[in-house]
């Protein structure tokens, strides 16, 4: 299959067909082209892994079926007004399917596609029901929407933190209160921290990428451990938080493997390539005619959750990761 990446612009190119007088040859069969509008809220490795996994599954199916897939990819660069414009563009172009990556993008795409019949398959969307993307995880939901959540198991996250840290009193969390996905995770943390011997949760908000570093600075001297959930805003400033953590010897934990690659001590989170693959499988089901509203939202499978550790980052922040944790890690950075 010849796979083409189509970068959609606001200009529409009209193809004109010219009949040939006197031609007696049979016309070539018309090539089937499936157009998929695809958008992310920001650029970072986890979302790129999601996109790659999605393409792998959809492209393999298209090759088997003898059809061609064109992807119209856009990056909203953290701008929700631009996200709406992109979503509206996909609808105006009457794409065959929209793949929306992350919660804010999915909110924009589902709103724009409402009532159009254009199916939306979302991925890396943490709490789709709380975000209003679906009514429930099972049914009923909008007729044209289904997808895959990257909801982190907060208990598993805290088990890793406390196994490495032992006892501590105050957990500081940097996140954007404007992201529903982040709020849901912080609320879950509030419900479980006492089970792990943590006395207090301190919240430090950041509404833009430029506020992430200062939000971490605001927690210096006030918390024993720093943590960020799967927050699209906070993840843009992982390196800045790591710098603060190293300077002040505050252990810093994340929620995805990419965050550990970029300077966190450890995380146990979903494999975003798997998430993209699962979303691709959902897209194939929809393209084959299955009703999206009948497909339940799926959460990252336990076998697709990976423990990643970074002993060097731990040393720079003044602690040592126990060998027992390193031995069971899926990846050591």
C-alpha positions in Angstrom: 0.0 0.0 0.0 1.2 3.4 -0.8 0.8 5.5 2.3 0.6 9.2 2.0 0.7 11.8 4.8 -1.7 14.6 3.8 -1.1 18.0 5.5 -4.5 19.6 5.2 -4.7 23.4 4.7 -7.6 25.8 4.5 -7.2 25.9 0.7 -9.3 23.3 -1.1 -7.9 21.9 -4.3 -10.5 20.8 -6.8 -9.6 17.9 -9.2 -11.1 18.2 -12.6 -11.7 15.1 -14.7 -11.6 15.4 -18.5 -13.4 12.8 -20.7 -11.6 11.5 -23.7 -13.8 11.4 -26.8 -13.7 8.1 -28.7 -12.0 6.2 -25.9 -13.2 2.6 -25.8 -11.0 1.3 -23.0 -12.6 0.2 -19.8 -12.1 2.8 -17.0 -9.7 1.9 -14.2 -11.4 1.0 -10.9 -11.7 4.1 -8.7 -9.1 4.0 -5.8 -10.7 4.0 -2.4 -9.1 6.7 -0.2 -9.9 7.0 3.5 -9.1 10.4 5.0 -8.3 10.6 8.7 -8.0 13.9 10.5 -5.5 13.7 13.3 -4.6 16.2 16.0 -2.6 16.6 19.2 -2.7 19.4 21.8 1.1 19.6 22.0 4.2 17.7 20.7 5.9 15.3 23.0 7.2 11.7 22.8 4.3 9.9 24.5 1.8 11.4 22.0 4.1 10.6 19.1 4.2 6.9 20.3 0.4 6.9 20.4 0.3 8.2 16.9 2.8 5.6 15.6 0.9 2.8 17.2 -2.4 4.0 15.6 -0.8 4.3 12.2 0.7 0.8 12.4 -2.6 -0.9 12.9 -4.7 1.2 10.5 -2.0 1.0 7.7 -1.7 -2.7 8.1 -5.5 -3.1 7.8 -5.6 -0.7 4.8 -2.9 -2.7 3.0 -4.9 -5.9 3.5 -8.1 -4.3 2.2 -6.4 -2.6 -0.8 -7.4 0.9 0.2 -5.3 4.0 0.8 -5.2 6.1 3.9 -4.4 9.8 4.0 -3.7 11.5 7.4 -4.3 15.1 7.9 -2.2 15.9 10.9 -2.3 19.1 13.0 -0.7 20.3 16.2 -2.7 22.8 18.3 0.5 23.9 20.2 -1.5 24.1 23.5 -4.0 26.6 22.0 -7.6 25.6 22.6 -9.0 28.2 20.2 -6.7 26.7 17.5 -7.8 23.2 18.5 -11.4 24.2 17.8 -10.4 25.7 14.5 -8.7 22.4 13.5 -11.7 20.3 14.6 -14.0 22.5 12.6 -11.8 22.2 9.6 -11.9 18.4 9.8 -15.7 18.6 9.9 -15.8 21.0 7.0 -13.6 18.7 4.9 -15.9 15.8 5.8 -13.1 13.5 6.7 -14.0 9.8 7.1 -12.7 9.6 10.7 -11.1 11.8 13.3 -8.3 10.5 15.6 -8.1 12.9 18.6 -5.1 12.6 20.8 -5.4 13.9 24.4 -8.4 15.1 26.5 -8.6 18.8 25.3 -8.3 17.9 21.7 -10.9 15.2 22.1 -13.3 17.7 23.7 -12.9 20.0 20.7 -13.3 17.3 18.1 -16.3 15.6 19.7 -18.1 19.0 20.0 -17.4 19.9 16.4 -18.4 16.5 15.0 -21.6 16.3 17.0 -24.6 15.6 14.7 -22.4 15.2 11.6 -22.0 11.4 11.7 -18.2 11.7 11.4 -16.8 9.1 13.9 -14.2 10.3 16.5 -11.8 7.8 18.0 -9.9 9.3 20.9 -6.7 8.2 22.6 -4.6 9.3 25.5 -7.7 10.8 27.0 -7.5 10.1 30.8 -11.1 10.6 32.1 -13.4 10.8 29.1 -16.7 10.7 31.1 -15.6 13.5 33.5 -14.5 15.5 30.5 -17.9 15.2 28.8 -16.5 13.3 25.9 -18.7 10.3 26.7 -21.5 10.0 29.1 -20.2 6.8 30.7 -17.3 4.4 30.1 -19.8 1.7 28.9 -23.0 3.3 27.4 -24.8 5.3 26.4 -22.5 7.8 24.7 -22.6 10.0 21.6 -23.3 7.7 18.6 -20.1 8.7 16.8 -17.5 8.4 19.7 -15.3 5.7 21.1 -11.7 5.5 22.3 -8.9 4.6 24.7 -8.0 6.1 28.0 -4.5 6.5 29.4 -5.8 6.7 33.0 -2.9 5.9 35.3 -3.4 3.6 38.3 -2.7 6.1 41.1 -2.4 3.3 43.6 0.3 1.7 41.5 2.1 5.1 41.2 2.1 5.6 44.9 3.3 2.1 45.6 6.4 2.9 43.5 7.0 6.2 45.2 6.7 4.8 48.7 8.7 1.7 47.9 11.6 3.9 46.8 11.1 6.7 49.4 9.9 4.8 52.5 7.9 7.1 54.8 7.4 10.8 54.1 4.8 13.3 55.1 4.1 15.8 52.3 3.5 15.2 48.5 3.7 18.2 46.2 1.8 18.0 42.9 2.3 20.3 39.9 -0.6 20.3 37.5 -3.0 22.4 35.5 -6.4 22.7 37.2 -7.9 23.7 33.8 -7.3 20.1 32.5 -10.1 17.8 33.6 -7.8 14.8 33.2 -5.3 16.3 35.7 -8.0 17.3 38.2 -9.4 13.7 38.2 -6.0 12.3 39.0 -5.3 14.8 41.8 -8.7 14.0 43.4 -7.9 10.3 43.3 -4.6 11.0 45.0 -6.4 12.9 47.8 -8.5 9.7 48.4 -5.5 7.3 48.7 -2.5 9.1 50.1 -3.4 8.2 53.7 -3.2 4.5 52.7 0.5 5.1 51.9 1.3 7.0 55.1 1.3 10.4 53.4 -0.2 13.1 55.6 -0.7 16.0 53.2 -1.1 16.8 49.5 0.1 20.2 48.4 -1.1 21.5 45.0 0.9 24.0 42.9 -1.0 25.1 39.8 0.4 25.8 36.3 -1.8 27.1 33.5 0.8 27.4 30.8 4.1 25.7 30.0 6.0 28.8 31.2 4.4 28.4 34.7 5.6 24.8 35.3 9.0 25.7 36.6 7.8 28.4 39.0 5.1 26.1 40.2 7.8 23.6 41.2 9.8 26.4 42.8 6.7 27.3 44.9 6.9 23.9 46.6 10.5 24.1 47.6 10.8 23.8 51.4 7.1 22.8 51.7 7.1 19.2 50.4 9.2 16.0 50.7 8.4 14.6 47.3 7.4 16.2 43.9 5.0 14.5 41.5 3.2 15.2 38.3 0.3 13.2 36.8 -0.4 12.8 33.1 -1.0 16.6 32.7 -0.4 18.0 29.2 0.7 21.3 30.6 3.0 20.0 33.3 4.7 17.5 31.0 6.0 20.3 28.9 8.2 21.4 31.8 9.6 18.1 33.1 13.2 19.2 32.6 12.5 22.4 34.5 11.0 20.6 37.5 13.9 18.1 37.4 16.3 21.1 37.6 14.5 22.4 40.7 14.4 19.0 42.2 18.1 18.4 41.7 19.1 21.8 43.1 17.0 21.4 46.2 17.4 17.6 46.6 13.7 16.9 46.4 12.9 13.5 44.9 10.7 14.0 41.7 8.4 11.3 40.4 6.3 11.2 37.2 3.6 9.1 35.7 5.0 7.9 32.3 8.2 6.4 31.0 8.9 9.5 28.9 9.0 11.6 32.1 11.6 9.3 33.5 13.7 9.6 30.4 13.5 13.4 30.8 14.6 13.5 34.5 12.1 11.9 36.9 13.2 9.2 39.3 10.6 6.6 38.4 7.1 6.0 37.1 4.7 3.2 36.4 2.4 4.1 33.6 0.8 3.1 30.3 2.7 2.2 27.2 1.5 4.9 24.7 2.4 2.8 21.7 0.0 0.2 23.0 -2.6 2.9 23.6 -2.3 4.1 20.0 -2.5 0.5 18.7 -5.7 -0.1 20.6 -7.2 3.1 19.3 -6.1 1.9 15.8 -8.0 -1.3 16.3 -11.1 0.7 17.3 -10.7 2.8 14.2 -10.6 -0.3 12.0 -13.8 -1.6 13.7 -15.5 1.7 12.9 -14.2 1.9 9.4 -15.6 -1.6 8.8 -19.0 -0.5 9.8 -19.3 -1.1 13.6 -21.4 1.5 15.5 -18.9 3.6 17.6 -21.4 4.1 20.4 -21.5 0.4 21.0 -17.7 0.1 21.6 -16.8 0.6 25.3 -14.0 2.9 26.4 -11.0 0.8 27.3 -8.3 1.6 29.9 -4.7 0.7 29.6 -4.3 -3.0 30.2 -2.1 -4.0 33.2 0.3 -5.8 30.9 0.8 -2.5 29.0 1.8 -0.6 32.2 5.6 -0.4 32.5 7.9 0.5 35.5 10.7 2.7 34.4 13.5 4.0 36.8 16.3 6.4 36.5 19.1 5.8 39.1 21.1 8.7 37.9 18.3 11.2 38.5 17.7 9.6 41.9 21.3 10.2 42.8 21.2 13.8 41.7 18.2 14.3 43.9 19.9 12.8 47.0 18.4 9.3 47.2 19.2 5.8 46.0 16.7 3.5 44.3 16.6 0.1 46.1 18.0 -2.7 44.1 14.7 -4.6 44.6 12.9 -1.9 42.6 15.6 -1.8 39.9 15.5 -5.6 39.5 11.8 -5.6 38.7 11.8 -2.5 36.4 10.8 -2.9 32.8 13.4 -0.3 31.8 16.3 1.3 33.5 17.3 4.7 32.1 
